[in-house]
Amino acid sequence: MSIPGQDTVEYGDILVLGPDEGKDYWQPVPANGSISVRIDPEILKIQSPFSLGTQTLPPASYVREHYHPIHDEVLHFIRGKGKARIDGVEHIVEPGVTIFVGRNRRHMFINDSDSELHWLWFIQPNGLEIFFRDIGIEKYPGQPAPEPFPRPKNVLDIEKSTSFGPPLKDPYIPTFEPKK
């Protein structure tokens, strides 16, 4: 199909993915859970490189506090309830909440509930998808979750080469109440 009167228009790619067609990875502690990378420049020709995917965080887990020196990130929460901690301020997250985190803003996500916390993430420029691939274990449809596993020994090198700033000197570490 063409655009009338535009014989030399350059067309972008089209991609439609089914539920099990992303690049999926189990994540190490403290996040545990899983990632599904849905769009990234490795799959498509993207004029302004970005990546997009979902993350699922099980109860009593968290995405450690971090920041991105040159990246802007958007998160839209789909299922579950938890907390986003941004520059030291906690915000309740639940279905329908959308958060924009600009570059150099410290942020983390905490699941202190009894059910999974699930969200959509978008980051520009890309790089987060490479981090998830390099620290994770490939996940297949129907596969049970593995036992919690550690981050790789070279995680700081992976962070530095993808989308993260140097480690924080004073990261916030959440605590979880034991289940009764």
C-alpha positions as CSV (number, residue, x, y, z in Angstrom):
1,M,0.0,0.0,0.0
2,S,1.4,3.4,-0.8
3,I,0.7,7.0,0.1
4,P,-0.9,8.9,-2.8
5,G,1.4,11.3,-4.6
6,Q,4.5,10.1,-2.7
7,D,6.4,7.7,-4.9
8,T,9.7,7.9,-2.9
9,V,8.4,7.6,0.6
10,E,10.5,5.4,2.9
11,Y,8.3,3.1,5.0
12,G,9.1,1.9,8.5
13,D,8.7,-1.7,9.7
14,I,5.5,-3.3,11.0
15,L,5.6,-5.9,13.8
16,V,2.7,-7.7,15.5
17,L,3.7,-10.1,18.3
18,G,1.6,-12.7,20.0
19,P,1.7,-13.2,23.7
20,D,4.5,-15.8,23.6
21,E,6.6,-14.2,20.9
22,G,8.8,-11.7,22.8
23,K,12.4,-12.3,23.9
24,D,11.8,-13.6,27.4
25,Y,14.2,-13.9,30.3
26,W,14.1,-15.0,33.9
27,Q,15.7,-12.4,36.2
28,P,18.2,-12.9,39.0
29,V,17.7,-11.7,42.7
30,P,16.6,-9.3,44.0
31,A,14.1,-8.9,41.2
32,N,13.4,-12.5,40.4
33,G,10.4,-12.7,38.1
34,S,10.7,-12.3,34.4
35,I,11.1,-9.8,31.5
36,S,9.6,-9.9,28.0
37,V,11.4,-7.7,25.5
38,R,8.8,-6.9,22.9
39,I,10.4,-4.2,20.7
40,D,14.1,-3.3,20.2
41,P,16.4,-2.1,17.5
42,E,17.8,-5.7,17.1
43,I,14.3,-6.8,15.8
44,L,13.3,-3.7,13.8
45,K,14.7,-0.7,12.0
46,I,13.8,2.1,14.5
47,Q,14.4,5.7,13.6
48,S,14.9,6.8,17.2
49,P,16.2,3.7,19.0
50,F,14.2,2.6,22.0
51,S,13.1,-0.6,23.6
52,L,9.8,-1.7,25.1
53,G,8.8,-4.7,27.2
54,T,7.1,-6.0,30.3
55,Q,8.4,-7.0,33.7
56,T,6.8,-9.2,36.3
57,L,8.0,-9.0,39.9
58,P,6.9,-11.7,42.3
59,P,5.9,-10.9,45.9
60,A,8.7,-9.8,48.3
61,S,11.0,-8.8,45.4
62,Y,12.3,-5.5,44.1
63,V,14.2,-3.9,41.2
64,R,17.2,-2.4,43.0
65,E,17.6,1.4,43.1
66,H,19.5,2.7,40.1
67,Y,19.5,5.5,37.5
68,H,20.1,6.0,33.8
69,P,22.5,8.8,32.8
70,I,21.2,9.4,29.3
71,H,17.9,7.5,29.2
72,D,14.3,8.5,29.7
73,E,11.9,5.7,30.9
74,V,8.2,5.3,31.0
75,L,6.4,2.6,33.1
76,H,2.7,1.7,33.0
77,F,1.4,-0.6,35.7
78,I,-1.0,-3.3,34.5
79,R,-1.5,-5.8,37.4
80,G,-0.8,-6.0,41.1
81,K,0.1,-3.4,43.7
82,G,3.4,-2.1,45.0
83,K,5.6,0.9,45.3
84,A,7.8,3.0,43.1
85,R,10.6,4.9,44.9
86,I,11.8,7.9,42.9
87,D,14.5,10.2,44.3
88,G,13.6,8.9,47.8
89,V,9.8,9.5,47.5
90,E,7.5,6.5,47.6
91,H,4.5,6.3,45.2
92,I,1.8,3.6,45.3
93,V,1.6,1.7,42.0
94,E,-1.4,-0.2,40.8
95,P,-3.2,-0.9,37.5
96,G,-3.5,2.3,35.5
97,V,-0.6,4.2,37.1
98,T,1.9,5.6,34.6
99,I,5.3,7.0,35.6
100,F,7.9,9.0,33.6
101,V,11.4,8.8,35.0
102,G,13.9,11.2,33.3
103,R,17.6,10.7,33.1
104,N,19.7,10.7,36.3
105,R,16.6,10.2,38.6
106,R,17.1,7.4,41.2
107,H,14.3,4.9,41.0
108,M,13.3,1.4,42.1
109,F,10.2,-0.8,42.2
110,I,9.1,-2.8,45.2
111,N,6.5,-5.6,45.3
112,D,5.4,-5.7,49.0
113,S,2.1,-7.4,48.2
114,D,0.9,-11.0,48.1
115,S,0.6,-11.1,44.3
116,E,2.7,-10.4,41.2
117,L,3.4,-6.8,40.1
118,H,3.3,-6.5,36.3
119,W,4.1,-3.4,34.2
120,L,5.0,-2.2,30.7
121,W,8.3,-0.3,30.3
122,F,9.7,1.9,27.5
123,I,13.2,3.3,27.5
124,Q,14.9,5.6,25.0
125,P,17.6,5.3,23.9
126,N,17.6,1.5,24.1
127,G,20.0,-0.6,26.1
128,L,17.8,-2.0,28.8
129,E,16.9,-5.0,26.7
130,I,20.6,-5.9,26.4
131,F,21.0,-5.7,30.1
132,F,18.0,-8.1,30.7
133,R,19.4,-10.5,28.2
134,D,22.9,-10.5,29.6
135,I,21.9,-11.0,33.3
136,G,19.0,-13.3,32.7
137,I,18.3,-16.9,31.7
138,E,16.2,-17.5,28.6
139,K,12.6,-18.2,29.4
140,Y,10.3,-20.5,27.3
141,P,6.5,-20.6,27.3
142,G,5.1,-22.9,30.0
143,Q,8.4,-23.2,31.8
144,P,8.2,-23.1,35.6
145,A,10.2,-20.4,37.3
146,P,13.7,-21.4,38.3
147,E,15.0,-21.2,41.9
148,P,16.3,-17.7,42.7
149,F,19.7,-17.2,41.1
150,P,22.4,-14.6,41.6
151,R,23.3,-11.7,39.3
152,P,26.4,-12.6,37.1
153,K,29.8,-11.7,38.5
154,N,30.4,-9.2,35.7
155,V,27.1,-7.4,36.4
156,L,28.8,-4.0,36.9
157,D,30.4,-4.3,33.4
158,I,27.1,-5.2,31.9
159,E,25.4,-2.2,33.6
160,K,28.1,0.1,32.4
161,S,27.9,-1.1,28.8
162,T,24.1,-0.8,28.6
163,S,21.9,1.8,30.3
164,F,23.0,2.2,33.9
165,G,25.0,4.8,35.9
166,P,27.7,3.7,38.3
167,P,26.5,1.9,41.5
168,L,24.9,4.1,44.1
169,K,26.9,4.6,47.3
170,D,23.8,4.6,49.4
171,P,21.1,2.4,47.7
172,Y,17.8,1.9,49.5
173,I,17.3,-1.8,50.4
174,P,13.6,-2.6,51.3
175,T,12.7,-5.1,54.0
176,F,9.8,-7.4,53.8
177,E,7.6,-8.6,56.7
178,P,7.7,-12.3,57.2
179,K,4.4,-14.1,56.1
180,K,2.4,-15.4,59.0
